């Protein structure tokens, strides 16, 4: 339409329902666009999870073997050789739950960071809401987590058969593991959104993630109850340090999972921790989604 003005061309485009490409859509429109692609996110996530280990001899067994091997190393070093239980009766259950669930966090963070940076060709070729990529990535790790959770529960149950540990009762509280993992999943999606935006804009941050995750692992009590070591700090540091370590998101979700499976006084059901888990999940998901949406038009162009 060379003979028309820009205003006339915009009016003609609106008449036929056409929209401008390469611009950030309104937030509500973006939400509906992502929601319509729910089946695609699920299929892309499950297919990615399946393809991750298909070229190995053991195939999908590695989704379970990897966390088992990691947990075995930490149980051997920290639980048996160094004996850093610090008041935890069942060290095996404590470490196994921490390692299995923190691996889900670690994979979601790394996957979210790479979801935009490594899909630039796809982003430049097709028009779709970019939020599909970090969402499907976290979905793929959730898919591999589900069978791992079954193995995790069997290990926790079997640890009670060892002579040095008390029996682990199978109670209704084990069912609370499902909402605990569900909240962690929502939290991980928010973190994946944030990391995808940050790394897409500043690729150098990808080199720092591994160090931050390592610090988070030790500060969250994945391997040993880190809060018990706060008493060794100077008096003026103990109060606020304990609050940060105990109520930061990863530590909260590990507590909820351990309170569901471990019958110990150190991990009694705490309604405040459940409310805090809900708050962390909602805050990080909403904030992460908005942060990601605000950079929608820049993905694939920077």
C-alpha positions as CSV (number, residue, x, y, z in Angstrom):
1,X,0.0,0.0,0.0
2,X,2.6,2.6,-1.1
3,X,0.2,5.4,-1.7
4,X,-1.3,5.4,1.9
5,X,0.0,7.1,5.0
6,X,1.2,5.3,8.1
7,X,-2.0,6.1,9.9
8,X,-4.1,4.6,7.2
9,X,-2.0,1.5,7.1
10,X,-2.4,1.1,10.9
11,X,-6.1,1.5,10.5
12,X,-6.2,-1.1,7.7
13,X,-4.2,-3.5,9.8
14,X,-6.5,-3.1,12.8
15,X,-9.4,-3.7,10.6
16,X,-8.2,-7.2,9.7
17,X,-6.9,-8.0,13.2
18,X,-3.2,-7.7,12.3
19,X,-0.6,-6.7,14.9
20,X,2.9,-5.3,14.7
21,X,5.6,-7.9,14.9
22,X,8.6,-7.6,17.3
23,X,7.0,-5.6,20.0
24,X,6.1,-6.5,23.6
25,X,2.3,-7.3,23.9
26,X,0.2,-6.1,26.8
27,X,0.7,-8.2,29.9
28,X,-2.8,-9.8,29.9
29,X,-2.6,-10.6,26.2
30,X,0.8,-12.2,26.8
31,X,-0.5,-14.3,29.7
32,X,-3.4,-15.6,27.5
33,X,-1.0,-16.3,24.7
34,X,1.2,-18.4,27.0
35,X,-1.8,-20.2,28.5
36,X,-3.0,-21.2,25.1
37,X,0.3,-23.0,24.5
38,X,0.0,-25.1,27.7
39,X,-0.2,-28.5,25.7
40,X,2.8,-27.4,23.6
41,X,4.8,-26.6,26.8
42,X,4.0,-30.0,28.2
43,X,4.9,-31.9,25.1
44,X,8.1,-29.9,24.6
45,X,9.1,-30.4,28.2
46,X,8.5,-34.2,28.2
47,X,10.2,-34.7,24.8
48,X,13.2,-32.7,26.0
49,X,13.4,-34.8,29.1
50,X,13.3,-38.0,27.1
51,X,15.9,-36.8,24.6
52,X,18.4,-35.8,27.3
53,X,19.6,-39.4,27.9
54,X,18.5,-41.3,24.8
55,X,22.0,-41.6,23.4
56,X,23.3,-43.4,26.5
57,X,23.2,-47.2,27.2
58,X,21.2,-46.8,30.3
59,X,18.9,-44.2,28.8
60,X,16.3,-42.8,31.2
61,X,17.8,-44.6,34.2
62,X,20.3,-41.8,34.4
63,X,17.5,-39.5,35.6
64,X,17.4,-41.6,38.7
65,X,21.0,-42.8,38.9
66,X,22.5,-39.3,38.9
67,X,20.9,-38.1,42.1
68,X,21.5,-41.4,43.7
69,X,25.2,-41.2,43.0
70,X,25.4,-37.6,44.2
71,X,23.5,-38.5,47.4
72,X,25.8,-41.5,48.0
73,X,28.9,-39.4,47.8
74,X,27.6,-36.8,50.2
75,X,26.3,-39.5,52.6
76,X,29.7,-41.2,52.6
77,X,31.8,-38.0,53.0
78,X,29.6,-35.8,55.3
79,X,27.4,-38.4,56.9
80,X,29.9,-41.1,57.7
81,X,33.5,-39.8,57.4
82,X,32.9,-36.2,58.8
83,X,29.8,-37.0,60.8
84,X,28.3,-33.5,60.5
85,X,24.7,-34.6,61.4
86,X,24.5,-32.0,64.2
87,X,21.4,-33.3,65.9
88,X,19.8,-35.1,62.9
89,X,19.0,-38.7,63.8
90,X,18.6,-40.1,60.2
91,X,21.5,-38.6,58.3
92,X,20.8,-40.7,55.2
93,X,17.2,-39.4,54.9
94,X,18.3,-35.9,55.6
95,X,21.0,-35.8,52.9
96,X,19.1,-37.8,50.3
97,X,16.0,-35.5,50.5
98,X,18.2,-32.5,50.3
99,X,20.3,-33.7,47.3
100,X,17.3,-34.9,45.2
101,X,15.3,-31.7,45.6
102,X,18.2,-29.3,45.3
103,X,19.2,-31.0,42.1
104,X,15.7,-29.9,40.8
105,X,16.5,-26.3,41.8
106,X,20.0,-26.5,40.2
107,X,18.7,-27.9,36.9
108,X,15.9,-25.3,36.7
109,X,18.3,-22.4,37.3
110,X,20.8,-23.7,34.7
111,X,18.1,-24.6,32.2
112,X,16.4,-21.3,32.6
113,X,19.6,-19.4,32.1
114,X,20.2,-21.3,28.8
115,X,16.6,-21.4,27.6
116,X,17.0,-18.1,25.6
117,X,20.7,-18.0,25.0
118,X,20.8,-21.4,23.3
119,X,17.6,-21.0,21.3
120,X,18.4,-17.8,19.4
121,X,17.9,-19.5,16.0
122,X,14.4,-20.7,17.0
123,X,13.5,-17.3,18.4
124,X,14.5,-15.5,15.2
125,X,12.6,-18.1,13.0
126,X,9.2,-18.4,14.7
127,X,6.8,-16.0,16.4
128,X,5.7,-17.3,19.8
129,X,5.8,-16.0,23.4
130,X,9.3,-16.6,24.6
131,X,8.1,-17.6,28.1
132,X,7.3,-21.0,26.5
133,X,11.1,-21.8,26.6
134,X,11.9,-21.4,30.3
135,X,8.5,-23.0,31.2
136,X,9.1,-26.1,29.1
137,X,12.7,-26.4,30.4
138,X,11.5,-26.5,34.0
139,X,8.7,-29.0,32.9
140,X,11.4,-31.3,31.5
141,X,13.2,-31.4,34.8
142,X,10.0,-32.0,36.7
143,X,9.3,-34.9,34.4
144,X,12.6,-36.5,35.4
145,X,12.1,-35.6,39.0
146,X,8.9,-37.6,39.4
147,X,10.5,-41.1,39.2
148,X,13.4,-39.8,41.3
149,X,11.0,-39.0,44.0
150,X,9.8,-42.6,44.2
151,X,13.4,-43.7,44.6
152,X,14.0,-41.0,47.2
153,X,11.0,-42.2,49.3
154,X,12.2,-45.8,49.1
155,X,15.6,-44.8,50.3
156,X,14.2,-42.8,53.2
157,X,11.9,-45.7,54.1
158,X,14.8,-48.2,53.7
159,X,17.1,-46.2,55.9
160,X,15.0,-47.0,58.9
161,X,15.9,-50.7,58.5
162,X,19.5,-50.0,59.3
163,X,20.6,-51.0,62.8
164,X,21.9,-47.5,63.7
165,X,18.6,-45.7,62.8
166,X,15.1,-45.8,64.2
167,X,12.4,-47.2,61.9
168,X,10.8,-44.6,59.5
169,X,7.0,-44.8,59.8
170,X,4.8,-44.5,56.7
171,X,2.2,-41.9,57.8
172,X,-0.3,-39.6,56.1
173,X,2.2,-36.8,56.3
174,X,4.1,-38.4,53.4
175,X,1.3,-37.1,51.1
176,X,2.4,-33.6,52.0
177,X,5.5,-34.2,49.8
178,X,3.2,-33.6,46.8
179,X,2.3,-30.0,47.6
180,X,5.8,-29.3,48.8
181,X,7.2,-30.3,45.5
182,X,4.4,-28.4,43.7
183,X,5.4,-25.2,45.5
184,X,9.0,-25.8,44.6
185,X,8.1,-26.3,41.0
186,X,6.3,-22.9,41.0
187,X,9.2,-21.3,42.7
188,X,11.6,-22.8,40.1
189,X,9.6,-21.4,37.2
190,X,10.0,-17.9,38.7
191,X,13.7,-18.4,39.1
192,X,14.0,-19.7,35.5
193,X,12.2,-16.6,34.2
194,X,14.6,-14.3,36.1
195,X,17.7,-16.2,35.0
196,X,16.6,-16.4,31.4
197,X,16.2,-12.6,31.3
198,X,19.5,-11.9,33.1
199,X,21.6,-14.2,31.0
200,X,20.0,-13.2,27.7
201,X,20.9,-9.6,28.4
202,X,24.3,-10.2,30.2
203,X,25.8,-13.6,29.0
204,X,28.7,-13.2,31.4
205,X,26.4,-14.0,34.3
206,X,26.2,-17.6,33.1
207,X,29.8,-18.1,34.3
208,X,28.8,-17.1,37.8
209,X,25.8,-19.3,38.3
210,X,27.7,-22.4,39.3
211,X,29.4,-20.5,42.2
212,X,26.1,-19.0,43.4
213,X,24.4,-22.4,43.3
214,X,27.3,-24.0,45.3
215,X,27.0,-21.3,47.9
216,X,23.2,-21.8,48.0
217,X,23.6,-25.5,48.5
218,X,25.7,-25.1,51.6
219,X,23.7,-22.2,52.9
220,X,20.4,-24.1,52.5
221,X,21.2,-27.1,54.6
222,X,21.2,-29.6,51.7
223,X,23.9,-31.8,53.2
224,X,24.0,-30.8,56.9
225,X,21.8,-28.5,59.1
226,X,23.7,-25.3,58.6
227,X,21.6,-23.4,61.2
228,X,23.2,-25.5,63.9
229,X,26.6,-23.9,63.1
230,X,25.3,-20.4,63.6
231,X,26.1,-20.7,67.4
232,X,29.8,-20.7,66.5
233,X,29.5,-17.2,65.0
234,X,29.9,-13.9,66.9
235,X,26.9,-13.1,69.1
236,X,25.9,-10.0,67.0
237,X,25.7,-12.1,63.8
238,X,23.7,-15.0,65.2
239,X,20.2,-13.5,65.1
240,X,19.9,-12.1,61.6
241,X,22.1,-15.0,60.1
242,X,19.7,-17.6,61.6
243,X,16.7,-15.8,60.2
244,X,18.2,-15.6,56.7
245,X,19.4,-19.2,56.6
246,X,16.2,-20.6,58.0
247,X,13.6,-18.7,56.0
248,X,15.2,-18.3,52.6
249,X,13.2,-20.1,49.9
250,X,15.3,-23.2,49.2
251,X,15.7,-23.9,52.9
252,X,12.0,-23.6,53.4
253,X,11.1,-26.1,50.7
254,X,13.7,-28.6,52.0
255,X,12.2,-28.2,55.4
256,X,8.7,-28.9,54.1
257,X,9.9,-32.1,52.3
258,X,11.8,-33.3,55.3
259,X,8.9,-32.6,57.6
260,X,6.7,-34.7,55.3
261,X,9.0,-37.8,55.3
262,X,11.2,-37.7,58.4
263,X,9.6,-38.4,61.8
264,X,11.9,-36.2,63.9
265,X,11.5,-33.4,66.4
266,X,13.7,-31.2,64.3
267,X,11.2,-31.4,61.4
268,X,7.8,-31.1,62.8
269,X,5.0,-29.7,60.6
270,X,5.1,-25.9,60.8
271,X,2.1,-24.0,59.4
272,X,4.2,-20.8,59.2
273,X,6.7,-22.6,56.9
274,X,3.9,-23.7,54.7
275,X,2.5,-20.2,54.4
276,X,6.1,-19.0,53.8
277,X,6.5,-21.6,51.0
278,X,3.3,-20.4,49.3
279,X,4.4,-16.8,49.6
280,X,7.9,-17.4,48.2
281,X,6.4,-19.5,45.3
282,X,3.8,-16.8,44.3
283,X,6.2,-13.8,44.7
284,X,9.0,-15.4,42.6
285,X,6.6,-16.7,39.9
286,X,4.8,-13.4,39.5
287,X,7.9,-11.2,39.7
288,X,9.8,-13.6,37.4
289,X,7.1,-13.7,34.8
290,X,6.8,-9.9,34.8
291,X,10.6,-9.4,34.6
292,X,10.8,-11.9,31.7
293,X,7.8,-10.3,29.9
294,X,9.4,-6.8,30.1
295,X,12.3,-8.1,28.0
296,X,10.2,-10.0,25.4
297,X,11.0,-7.8,22.5
298,X,14.7,-8.0,23.1
299,X,15.1,-11.7,23.0
300,X,17.0,-12.9,19.9
301,X,18.0,-9.3,19.0
302,X,20.7,-8.5,21.6
